[in-house]
């Protein structure tokens, strides 16, 4: 039991050492230091921007517009203050 606990504790401590980032601060050359940081933390790719006026996109159709029109027509037929 003690051996199993010791092995688990050793594995838990070793995973932190394996995940350590490279020491980029110690590099004197600015270009080499920047390339070290870029290699350690690669930049995220940006998503392409979709414009609203893109002709390849279909025009937006409100799914509730027909329902609203029917409801408004029914409400106009209600007699108020007869």
PyMOL CGO cylinders between C-alpha atoms (Angstrom):
from pymol import cmd
from pymol.cgo import CYLINDER

trace = [
    CYLINDER, 0.00, 0.00, 0.00, 2.80, 2.40, 0.88, 0.3, 1, 1, 1, 1, 1, 1,
    CYLINDER, 2.80, 2.40, 0.88, 4.62, 1.54, -2.32, 0.3, 1, 1, 1, 1, 1, 1,
    CYLINDER, 4.62, 1.54, -2.32, 1.55, 2.27, -4.42, 0.3, 1, 1, 1, 1, 1, 1,
    CYLINDER, 1.55, 2.27, -4.42, 1.04, 5.60, -2.67, 0.3, 1, 1, 1, 1, 1, 1,
    CYLINDER, 1.04, 5.60, -2.67, 4.71, 6.52, -3.20, 0.3, 1, 1, 1, 1, 1, 1,
    CYLINDER, 4.71, 6.52, -3.20, 4.51, 5.66, -6.92, 0.3, 1, 1, 1, 1, 1, 1,
    CYLINDER, 4.51, 5.66, -6.92, 1.35, 7.75, -7.34, 0.3, 1, 1, 1, 1, 1, 1,
    CYLINDER, 1.35, 7.75, -7.34, 2.94, 10.71, -5.56, 0.3, 1, 1, 1, 1, 1, 1,
    CYLINDER, 2.94, 10.71, -5.56, 6.05, 10.41, -7.74, 0.3, 1, 1, 1, 1, 1, 1,
    CYLINDER, 6.05, 10.41, -7.74, 3.94, 10.34, -10.91, 0.3, 1, 1, 1, 1, 1, 1,
    CYLINDER, 3.94, 10.34, -10.91, 1.98, 13.39, -9.80, 0.3, 1, 1, 1, 1, 1, 1,
    CYLINDER, 1.98, 13.39, -9.80, 5.16, 15.37, -9.20, 0.3, 1, 1, 1, 1, 1, 1,
    CYLINDER, 5.16, 15.37, -9.20, 6.80, 14.21, -12.44, 0.3, 1, 1, 1, 1, 1, 1,
    CYLINDER, 6.80, 14.21, -12.44, 3.92, 15.38, -14.65, 0.3, 1, 1, 1, 1, 1, 1,
    CYLINDER, 3.92, 15.38, -14.65, 4.51, 18.98, -13.56, 0.3, 1, 1, 1, 1, 1, 1,
    CYLINDER, 4.51, 18.98, -13.56, 8.17, 18.76, -14.51, 0.3, 1, 1, 1, 1, 1, 1,
    CYLINDER, 8.17, 18.76, -14.51, 7.32, 17.40, -17.95, 0.3, 1, 1, 1, 1, 1, 1,
    CYLINDER, 7.32, 17.40, -17.95, 4.87, 20.22, -18.60, 0.3, 1, 1, 1, 1, 1, 1,
    CYLINDER, 4.87, 20.22, -18.60, 7.40, 22.97, -17.83, 0.3, 1, 1, 1, 1, 1, 1,
    CYLINDER, 7.40, 22.97, -17.83, 7.87, 25.53, -20.60, 0.3, 1, 1, 1, 1, 1, 1,
    CYLINDER, 7.87, 25.53, -20.60, 11.32, 26.26, -22.00, 0.3, 1, 1, 1, 1, 1, 1,
    CYLINDER, 11.32, 26.26, -22.00, 13.33, 29.06, -20.38, 0.3, 1, 1, 1, 1, 1, 1,
    CYLINDER, 13.33, 29.06, -20.38, 13.04, 31.80, -22.98, 0.3, 1, 1, 1, 1, 1, 1,
    CYLINDER, 13.04, 31.80, -22.98, 14.05, 34.56, -20.54, 0.3, 1, 1, 1, 1, 1, 1,
    CYLINDER, 14.05, 34.56, -20.54, 17.63, 33.35, -20.44, 0.3, 1, 1, 1, 1, 1, 1,
    CYLINDER, 17.63, 33.35, -20.44, 18.18, 33.92, -24.18, 0.3, 1, 1, 1, 1, 1, 1,
    CYLINDER, 18.18, 33.92, -24.18, 20.09, 37.16, -24.86, 0.3, 1, 1, 1, 1, 1, 1,
    CYLINDER, 20.09, 37.16, -24.86, 19.35, 37.56, -28.57, 0.3, 1, 1, 1, 1, 1, 1,
    CYLINDER, 19.35, 37.56, -28.57, 15.97, 39.30, -29.04, 0.3, 1, 1, 1, 1, 1, 1,
    CYLINDER, 15.97, 39.30, -29.04, 15.04, 37.46, -32.24, 0.3, 1, 1, 1, 1, 1, 1,
    CYLINDER, 15.04, 37.46, -32.24, 15.94, 34.08, -30.77, 0.3, 1, 1, 1, 1, 1, 1,
    CYLINDER, 15.94, 34.08, -30.77, 13.98, 34.89, -27.60, 0.3, 1, 1, 1, 1, 1, 1,
    CYLINDER, 13.98, 34.89, -27.60, 10.90, 35.86, -29.63, 0.3, 1, 1, 1, 1, 1, 1,
    CYLINDER, 10.90, 35.86, -29.63, 11.11, 32.70, -31.69, 0.3, 1, 1, 1, 1, 1, 1,
    CYLINDER, 11.11, 32.70, -31.69, 11.39, 30.70, -28.46, 0.3, 1, 1, 1, 1, 1, 1,
    CYLINDER, 11.39, 30.70, -28.46, 8.20, 32.32, -27.13, 0.3, 1, 1, 1, 1, 1, 1,
    CYLINDER, 8.20, 32.32, -27.13, 6.45, 31.74, -30.47, 0.3, 1, 1, 1, 1, 1, 1,
    CYLINDER, 6.45, 31.74, -30.47, 7.43, 28.07, -30.39, 0.3, 1, 1, 1, 1, 1, 1,
    CYLINDER, 7.43, 28.07, -30.39, 6.25, 27.68, -26.78, 0.3, 1, 1, 1, 1, 1, 1,
    CYLINDER, 6.25, 27.68, -26.78, 2.94, 29.50, -27.34, 0.3, 1, 1, 1, 1, 1, 1,
    CYLINDER, 2.94, 29.50, -27.34, 1.93, 29.42, -31.02, 0.3, 1, 1, 1, 1, 1, 1,
    CYLINDER, 1.93, 29.42, -31.02, -0.44, 32.19, -32.14, 0.3, 1, 1, 1, 1, 1, 1,
    CYLINDER, -0.44, 32.19, -32.14, -4.09, 31.29, -32.58, 0.3, 1, 1, 1, 1, 1, 1,
    CYLINDER, -4.09, 31.29, -32.58, -5.46, 31.30, -36.10, 0.3, 1, 1, 1, 1, 1, 1,
    CYLINDER, -5.46, 31.30, -36.10, -8.03, 34.01, -36.73, 0.3, 1, 1, 1, 1, 1, 1,
    CYLINDER, -8.03, 34.01, -36.73, -11.43, 33.08, -38.08, 0.3, 1, 1, 1, 1, 1, 1,
    CYLINDER, -11.43, 33.08, -38.08, -12.33, 34.59, -41.44, 0.3, 1, 1, 1, 1, 1, 1,
    CYLINDER, -12.33, 34.59, -41.44, -14.64, 37.57, -41.19, 0.3, 1, 1, 1, 1, 1, 1,
    CYLINDER, -14.64, 37.57, -41.19, -17.99, 37.10, -42.91, 0.3, 1, 1, 1, 1, 1, 1,
    CYLINDER, -17.99, 37.10, -42.91, -19.40, 40.33, -44.24, 0.3, 1, 1, 1, 1, 1, 1,
    CYLINDER, -19.40, 40.33, -44.24, -23.13, 41.06, -44.16, 0.3, 1, 1, 1, 1, 1, 1,
    CYLINDER, -23.13, 41.06, -44.16, -23.14, 42.07, -47.84, 0.3, 1, 1, 1, 1, 1, 1,
    CYLINDER, -23.14, 42.07, -47.84, -21.62, 38.80, -49.06, 0.3, 1, 1, 1, 1, 1, 1,
    CYLINDER, -21.62, 38.80, -49.06, -23.59, 37.80, -52.22, 0.3, 1, 1, 1, 1, 1, 1,
    CYLINDER, -23.59, 37.80, -52.22, -22.95, 34.08, -51.67, 0.3, 1, 1, 1, 1, 1, 1,
    CYLINDER, -22.95, 34.08, -51.67, -25.02, 34.14, -48.47, 0.3, 1, 1, 1, 1, 1, 1,
    CYLINDER, -25.02, 34.14, -48.47, -28.78, 33.80, -48.65, 0.3, 1, 1, 1, 1, 1, 1,
    CYLINDER, -28.78, 33.80, -48.65, -30.84, 36.70, -47.36, 0.3, 1, 1, 1, 1, 1, 1,
    CYLINDER, -30.84, 36.70, -47.36, -32.07, 36.34, -43.78, 0.3, 1, 1, 1, 1, 1, 1,
    CYLINDER, -32.07, 36.34, -43.78, -35.71, 35.37, -43.52, 0.3, 1, 1, 1, 1, 1, 1,
    CYLINDER, -35.71, 35.37, -43.52, -37.38, 35.87, -40.18, 0.3, 1, 1, 1, 1, 1, 1,
    CYLINDER, -37.38, 35.87, -40.18, -39.21, 32.63, -39.33, 0.3, 1, 1, 1, 1, 1, 1,
    CYLINDER, -39.21, 32.63, -39.33, -41.75, 34.49, -37.16, 0.3, 1, 1, 1, 1, 1, 1,
    CYLINDER, -41.75, 34.49, -37.16, -42.74, 37.25, -39.61, 0.3, 1, 1, 1, 1, 1, 1,
    CYLINDER, -42.74, 37.25, -39.61, -45.64, 35.28, -41.15, 0.3, 1, 1, 1, 1, 1, 1,
    CYLINDER, -45.64, 35.28, -41.15, -46.91, 34.32, -37.68, 0.3, 1, 1, 1, 1, 1, 1,
    CYLINDER, -46.91, 34.32, -37.68, -46.70, 37.95, -36.53, 0.3, 1, 1, 1, 1, 1, 1,
    CYLINDER, -46.70, 37.95, -36.53, -48.60, 39.12, -39.61, 0.3, 1, 1, 1, 1, 1, 1,
    CYLINDER, -48.60, 39.12, -39.61, -51.42, 36.62, -38.95, 0.3, 1, 1, 1, 1, 1, 1,
    CYLINDER, -51.42, 36.62, -38.95, -51.61, 37.61, -35.27, 0.3, 1, 1, 1, 1, 1, 1,
    CYLINDER, -51.61, 37.61, -35.27, -51.69, 41.33, -36.10, 0.3, 1, 1, 1, 1, 1, 1,
    CYLINDER, -51.69, 41.33, -36.10, -54.45, 40.76, -38.66, 0.3, 1, 1, 1, 1, 1, 1,
    CYLINDER, -54.45, 40.76, -38.66, -56.52, 38.92, -36.06, 0.3, 1, 1, 1, 1, 1, 1,
    CYLINDER, -56.52, 38.92, -36.06, -55.98, 41.67, -33.47, 0.3, 1, 1, 1, 1, 1, 1,
    CYLINDER, -55.98, 41.67, -33.47, -57.15, 44.40, -35.88, 0.3, 1, 1, 1, 1, 1, 1,
    CYLINDER, -57.15, 44.40, -35.88, -60.49, 42.64, -36.26, 0.3, 1, 1, 1, 1, 1, 1,
    CYLINDER, -60.49, 42.64, -36.26, -61.21, 42.83, -32.54, 0.3, 1, 1, 1, 1, 1, 1,
    CYLINDER, -61.21, 42.83, -32.54, -63.81, 45.45, -31.78, 0.3, 1, 1, 1, 1, 1, 1,
    CYLINDER, -63.81, 45.45, -31.78, -62.60, 47.85, -29.11, 0.3, 1, 1, 1, 1, 1, 1,
    CYLINDER, -62.60, 47.85, -29.11, -65.09, 50.13, -27.49, 0.3, 1, 1, 1, 1, 1, 1,
    CYLINDER, -65.09, 50.13, -27.49, -68.15, 48.97, -29.45, 0.3, 1, 1, 1, 1, 1, 1,
]
cmd.load_cgo(trace, "trace")
